[in-house]
Each structure stands twice: as C-alpha cells, then as structure tokens.
Amino acid sequence: MFKVNRRELLRTGVAAVGAATITVPGTAAAWPALDPSAPGWTARFARPHGQRGSYGVEVIWQRPAERPSVAISFDDGPHPDFTPMVLDALKRRGVPATFFTMGIHAHAYPDLVRRARDEGHEIGNHTWSHPDLSQVPQREADWQLSSTHDLLERLVGQPPALFRPPYGKVDGVGLLAAAAHGYRVALWSETLRGAHAGKAAVGVVRDIENGGIVLMHDSGPAASMELIRVLDSFLVHLRRRGYAFATIGDMIGVPRSPAIAPGPPRPTSPAP
C-alpha cells in the first residue's frame, strides 16, 4: 500500500495516493495548514492566503483505530441490477458500508438510496455525472457537488458529510468545492474491482491494515458481477482476520442523526 510522505507533500503540493491523485496549487507557503502530526493517514489543506474564506478540507484514505477495523465503500451507484445484490450481501453479513452516490443515478433510482439508508449505510457525494474535477472550471465543480448534495439531503433526510472525487482526482478546484459544503474528502487505501476481483480480494485480505478503506463499485460493466460473486467470502475472511467493520464516517467521527444511525449489530450467518 502506498503511503504519502507528508514532508514531500508539504514541499511539492502534489501526492499520489494509491490510484488517487491530489494536486494542490500554489507553493508550500500558500498552504500552511497541512498538519504532519494529524492522526491516521490524513492531509489537511486550508485556502491559499489572499482568498476569501477561512475554511479548509480534510483528505483521508486511512484512519487506524484502537480496535482493528476497516471501511467498505462503493462508488458510482445506485444501479438497479448490482446495488440490490450488494445490499443483500452486506445485510447477510451485518456489515455497514459507505456508498458514494452519483446524483444522476440517485435521481433515477431513489428507492435504492433510501434502502441503503434504512439498512444503516452511509451515503456520500460522488458528483452528479462523474467528471474529472481536475479538468473542469470552478463553476462546474460547484454545480456537480451542490446538485448532488441537495438531492441526497432530500432523499436521506440528512446532508452528506463525505465526498469522493471521481477517479480519485482532486485539485484546488475540487478541494474548494468540497470545502464549501464542509465535506471531508474520502479516498481509499485498497481497491477491489473488475474481472480480477477474486484474485485481488486475496491480496487485500492479506495486506490490508487497521483503518484501511476499500474501494469497490456497485455500478459499471458486467465485470461488477465478479465483485458481487466474491463479496460475501471477502467479508467473511476479513472478519476471520479479526477486523470489525465501520462506515467511513463512523471511523473518523462524523456524527449521524439518531434516526439514521444504525441500530445494534445484526446477527451474521455462519461462515460457509
């Protein structure tokens, strides 16, 4: 797993995080709020000097906890074929997850967003139509986040607190758009996707560290079926290794409404 060298990030303003890339414009002096002593694998950025506003944004891809835990996350849904099967597997194993939802799909399939909420999962913002935010103007980035934010707040009953940039690519434009909503930017430390998800799952179970965040997808090409095929076994083997499961928000201390927060852990089926 790739871990960012915070000193290098502070010096250059650019870091590659696994498959994700953070690009921060300006010199190190323009971004003084990076906190090298922050707990977990996080980076904190404030607005450059001379710009209006005093808010900042936290970027996280791992957060170790006292009890070994991991966070499971899904991007690009909801999808009428794949998302119900993912939700069924999570319910069967009593695992909460974070779904980074696209606005255009949430608009088309609102009942799936509500079902995920009702089953104790966390809903995050993944833009309206999945553009590369490092390639769009500020106005477009703001609209992508705002339109999705407003829709998810109406569907879920609580505004989303987390944002994941498409392709994991975010620069100053995306960071400012995220900061305007008070988001924390959630990346990932491990990836499980595509036609080789079964083989990748073995490596993730072997190598994942405490506080790791796993990226998966509940929408996309037919290769998503391979992920769904191995998902149940993947969850079982992580639990056998002693890992508990948490949403990303719960892992990093984002408060949830009592009406939305999950209840007591659901009983899990015996491992096959």
C-alpha positions in Angstrom: 0.0 0.0 0.0 1.3 3.5 -0.9 1.5 5.9 2.0 2.1 9.6 1.4 5.3 11.2 2.8 3.8 14.3 4.4 7.1 16.2 4.2 7.2 15.6 0.4 3.6 16.6 0.1 4.2 19.8 2.0 7.2 20.6 -0.2 5.7 19.8 -3.6 2.0 20.2 -3.1 1.4 17.0 -5.1 0.9 13.5 -3.8 -0.2 10.2 -5.4 -2.4 8.2 -3.0 -2.7 4.7 -4.3 -4.7 5.1 -7.5 -5.8 8.6 -6.4 -4.0 11.9 -7.1 -4.2 15.1 -5.0 -2.9 18.2 -6.8 -2.7 21.3 -4.7 -1.9 24.5 -6.5 0.4 27.1 -5.0 3.6 26.8 -3.1 4.0 25.2 0.3 3.9 28.6 1.9 0.5 29.1 0.5 -0.9 26.0 2.1 0.3 26.3 5.8 -2.5 24.2 7.4 -1.1 20.8 6.4 -0.7 19.0 9.7 2.1 16.4 9.6 1.1 15.2 13.1 -2.5 14.5 12.2 -3.7 11.1 13.4 -4.2 8.5 10.8 -3.3 9.0 7.1 -4.8 12.4 6.5 -3.8 15.7 5.0 -5.4 19.0 5.9 -5.5 21.9 3.5 -6.6 25.5 4.0 -7.4 28.1 1.4 -4.4 29.9 0.0 -3.6 33.2 1.6 -5.3 36.1 0.0 -8.5 34.2 -1.0 -11.8 34.9 0.8 -12.9 32.3 3.4 -11.1 30.7 6.2 -12.4 27.1 5.9 -10.3 24.1 4.9 -10.8 20.5 3.9 -9.5 17.2 5.2 -8.5 14.4 2.9 -8.4 10.9 4.3 -7.5 7.5 3.0 -6.9 5.5 6.2 -7.7 6.0 9.9 -6.3 3.5 12.4 -8.4 2.7 15.4 -7.8 1.1 18.8 -9.8 -1.9 17.6 -8.7 -3.2 14.2 -11.4 -2.1 11.7 -11.9 -1.5 8.0 -14.3 0.6 6.0 -16.0 -0.9 2.9 -17.1 1.7 0.3 -18.9 1.5 -3.1 -18.8 4.1 -5.9 -20.9 5.1 -8.9 -24.3 3.6 -7.9 -27.0 3.1 -7.4 -27.6 0.5 -10.1 -30.8 -1.5 -10.4 -29.0 -4.7 -11.1 -25.9 -4.6 -8.9 -26.8 -2.4 -5.9 -29.6 -4.8 -4.5 -27.2 -7.7 -4.6 -24.5 -5.7 -2.8 -27.0 -4.6 -0.2 -28.2 -8.2 0.2 -24.6 -9.4 0.9 -23.9 -6.6 3.4 -27.2 -7.3 5.2 -26.4 -11.0 5.3 -23.1 -10.4 7.0 -24.1 -7.4 9.1 -21.6 -5.1 7.5 -22.2 -1.3 7.3 -20.8 0.4 4.2 -20.4 3.9 2.7 -22.0 4.4 -0.8 -20.6 7.3 -2.8 -23.6 8.0 -5.0 -23.8 9.8 -8.3 -26.6 12.3 -8.5 -27.9 11.2 -11.9 -28.3 7.6 -10.6 -29.8 8.7 -7.3 -32.3 10.7 -9.3 -33.2 7.6 -11.4 -33.3 5.1 -8.5 -34.2 7.0 -5.3 -35.6 3.9 -3.6 -32.2 2.2 -3.7 -30.7 5.2 -1.9 -33.4 5.1 0.7 -33.0 1.3 1.1 -29.2 1.8 1.7 -30.1 4.5 4.3 -32.7 2.3 6.0 -30.3 -0.6 6.3 -27.8 1.6 8.2 -25.4 2.5 5.4 -23.8 5.9 4.9 -24.4 7.9 1.7 -21.7 10.2 0.3 -21.4 12.6 -2.6 -19.7 11.3 -5.8 -20.8 14.3 -8.1 -23.8 14.4 -10.4 -22.3 12.9 -13.6 -18.7 11.7 -12.7 -16.5 14.3 -14.4 -12.8 14.6 -13.7 -12.9 17.6 -11.4 -9.3 18.5 -12.2 -10.4 19.2 -15.8 -13.5 21.4 -15.2 -13.9 25.1 -14.2 -14.8 26.0 -10.6 -18.5 26.8 -11.5 -18.9 23.3 -13.0 -17.3 21.6 -9.9 -19.5 23.6 -7.6 -22.6 22.6 -9.5 -21.6 18.9 -9.6 -21.3 18.8 -5.8 -24.2 21.1 -5.0 -26.8 19.4 -7.2 -26.0 16.0 -5.8 -25.7 17.4 -2.2 -29.2 18.8 -2.4 -30.8 15.7 -3.9 -29.1 13.3 -1.3 -30.2 15.5 1.5 -33.8 15.3 0.3 -33.6 11.5 -0.1 -31.7 10.6 3.0 -33.0 13.3 5.4 -29.5 14.4 6.3 -26.9 16.2 4.2 -23.9 14.0 3.2 -20.7 14.7 5.1 -18.3 12.9 2.8 -17.2 13.5 -0.8 -15.2 11.2 -3.0 -13.9 12.7 -6.3 -14.3 10.7 -9.5 -11.2 8.7 -10.3 -9.8 9.9 -7.0 -8.5 13.0 -8.8 -8.9 16.4 -7.0 -7.0 19.7 -7.3 -7.7 23.1 -5.9 -11.0 23.4 -7.8 -12.3 20.2 -6.3 -11.0 21.0 -2.8 -12.7 24.4 -2.8 -16.0 22.9 -3.9 -15.7 20.3 -1.2 -14.8 22.8 1.4 -17.8 25.0 0.5 -20.0 22.1 1.8 -17.9 21.3 4.8 -17.0 17.9 3.3 -14.3 15.6 4.2 -12.7 14.1 1.1 -12.6 10.3 1.4 -10.1 8.4 -0.8 -9.0 4.8 -0.2 -6.1 2.5 0.6 -7.2 -0.7 -1.2 -9.1 -1.4 -4.4 -11.3 -4.4 -5.3 -12.8 -4.2 -8.8 -13.1 -5.6 -12.3 -12.8 -9.0 -13.8 -9.9 -10.0 -11.4 -11.7 -9.0 -8.2 -11.4 -12.6 -6.9 -7.7 -12.6 -7.1 -7.4 -9.1 -5.8 -9.6 -10.0 -2.8 -7.0 -12.5 -1.6 -4.3 -9.8 -1.6 -6.5 -7.2 0.1 -7.4 -9.7 2.9 -3.7 -10.5 3.4 -2.3 -6.9 3.2 -5.0 -4.5 4.5 -4.0 -2.6 7.6 -6.1 -1.3 10.5 -8.2 1.7 9.4 -8.0 0.8 5.7 -10.7 1.9 3.3 -11.6 -0.5 0.5 -12.9 0.9 -2.8 -15.4 -1.1 -4.7 -18.2 -0.3 -7.2 -21.9 -1.1 -7.3 -22.3 0.1 -10.8 -20.5 -0.4 -14.1 -19.7 -3.1 -16.6 -20.6 -6.7 -16.4 -17.2 -7.2 -14.6 -19.0 -6.0 -11.5 -20.6 -9.4 -11.3 -17.2 -10.9 -10.4 -17.0 -8.5 -7.4 -20.5 -9.5 -6.3 -19.6 -13.1 -6.6 -16.6 -12.8 -4.2 -18.1 -10.1 -1.9 -19.6 -12.4 0.7 -16.5 -14.5 1.1 -14.3 -11.4 1.2 -16.3 -10.0 4.1 -16.2 -13.3 5.9 -12.4 -13.6 5.6 -11.8 -10.0 6.8 -13.9 -10.8 9.9 -11.9 -14.0 10.5 -8.7 -11.9 10.5 -10.2 -10.0 13.4 -11.4 -6.9 11.6 -14.6 -5.1 12.6 -16.5 -3.0 10.0 -17.4 0.6 10.2 -18.6 3.3 7.8 -16.0 5.8 6.9 -17.9 8.5 8.7 -18.1 6.4 11.9 -14.4 5.6 11.6 -13.5 9.3 11.5 -16.1 10.5 14.0 -18.7 12.2 11.7 -21.9 12.4 13.7 -25.1 10.9 12.3 -28.7 11.6 13.0 -30.2 9.2 15.6 -32.9 8.4 13.1 -30.3 7.3 10.5 -27.6 5.8 12.6 -27.6 2.0 12.6 -29.0 0.1 15.5 -27.4 -2.9 17.3 -25.3 -5.1 15.1 -27.3 -7.6 13.1 -26.7 -11.3 13.6 -24.5 -12.7 11.0 -24.9 -16.1 9.2 -22.3 -18.8 9.9 -19.3 -18.6 7.5 -19.8 -21.0 4.6 
